[in-house]
C-alpha cells in the first residue's frame, strides 16, 4: 500500500479515486479480519459516502488538505458519533456517542475517510492488546505473537496494510510500544498538544492521542491536522497546530543526542540493544553528537507510573456503576448488589486489578505512603528531564526490552508485563513528546524499534531528526511477508 501523502497526491493527480482506494481498504479489512483481529467495527456505508463526497471535491478542483481522501481508523476509546465506542469492554456494550471527539471532527473536516474502530486493551489497560473483551490483536509479522498495547489494533492495521493511517492513544507507551512490535512509526505528542475531548479516559493526566503511519511524513501531516487549541479541553494548551515544514537535508551536525547507558545494560535483549546502538551510530554518521549518560530514577518510574495511573483509573471508572453509565446487571435485587454485579460482569480482570490498586493507594492511611510519594517522584522525573534537555537536544532510547512475545506468554504475570513499560512511562509522567521508529529485526524476523524523546513542544525537532534517520535507512519500507512499499 502507498503511504498516506502518496495516496492523497495520487488523488489530486487523478491517478486514483478516493472511492476505489476506500473500497480496497474495506476489502482488505474484511479479508484479514480473523487473521489480525485489528478492527472491532467497520463503517462501510459511512466511509463510502464520505469517499464520494471528497472525490466530488477533487473533481471540482477544490484545494483540500494534504491528507484528503486517505482512509483512516481510530482506536475504540475515541468517540465517534453514530458508531459504537466500547473501549473493547463489555461494560460499554451498546454505547453509541452522539458526538465526535475533537480529533475525529478534525479528521473529517480535513477530508480523511474514517473507516472504523480499532481493537485495543480494555479501557487502554494493558501492554499487549490481549485484555480486551473481543480477543487479542495479532501481530502481522507473526500471528502467534502480540501486536503490543494498548493501541495494538492501530499499529497492526497499519503494519498489516489494512489502512495507511490510524489514531491511537498513549498513556504510558501505548502508541510507541505497538509501533515497535509491528515495525511502523508513531508519535506520542506533548501533553496538551492534542485535544482529549471525546477520548474516554484511563488516566487523565497521562493520556494523549497520537498518529501511527508508515513513515514520519505521514505521521507529521496527521499530527498537524489533529493538534491545536480546543475550547472543549482545558488541558489543551497549545496555541496553534504544528507546522513541520520542509524535509531536512539529511545532515545532523547541530544535533546533540543523549544515550542512556543504564537502559542498555540489564533486562534488555541483546538483539534490541544492538539495533538501538546501531541507530545511534547512524546519527553519528549523519553528523550528530551522541553522548552516553545515566538516566536518573530508573528504578522509580514504573512504580510511580502505575500508582498514579491506577489511582486516576479508579476515579475515572467509578462512573460505570450500572446506573448512570455502563452495563446494568439483571442479577441484582439491591443497590449494592447492582453495583457489584454490574462491575463484575462488565470489567475484565486487568481493569479490575488496576481499579483495586488505585482505590487502595487513594484510601485513608495509604494516600500519603503511596500516591503522594508517587507525585513527588513524578516531579523529580520532570526536573531530571529538564536538566537533561539543558545538555541534549533529544534522547535516544529503546522502546521495549524485547521484541513481540508469544500470545498468552505474559498475560498471567502482571509484574513482567508492567516492567515492559520501563523505557516509555517516564515520558508520560513528564508530559513530553516522543517518536517511535523501526530500526531493525531480530533473529525471528520481528521488528525492533527505538524512540527519540524531546523537551515539551519540540515535536518539530523530533520529526526532523526522524526524517534524517528514515532517509538513511530502509527499515520503514519493510512489510510483513517481505513485501516492500
Secondary structure, DSSP 8 states (H G I E B T S, - for coil): ---HHHHHHHHHTTSS-HHHHHHHHHHHHHHHHHHH--EEEE-HHHHHHHHHHHHHHHHTT----TTTT-EEEEETTB-BTTBB--TT-GGGTT-B-SS--HHHHHHHHTT-EEEEEE--SGGG--SSS-SSTT---EETTEEEEE--SSSHHHHHHHHTTS-SEEEEE-SSSTTHHHHHHHT-EEEE--TTSB--TTB--SSTTT--EEEEESSHHHHHHHHHHHBS--TT-TT---SS-----S---S--TT-EEEEEGGGGSSSS-HHHHHHHHHHHHHHHHTT-EEEEE--TTTTTHHHHHHHHHHHHHHHHGGG-SSSSSS---SS-SSHHHHHHHHHHHHS-HHHHHHHHHHHHHHSTTTIIIIIIHHHHHHHHHHHHHHHHTTT-SEEEEES-SSS--BTTSSTT-HHHHHHTTTTTHHHHHTT--EEEEEEEE-TTS-EEEEEEEESTT-HHHHHHHHHHHHHH--GGG--TTS---
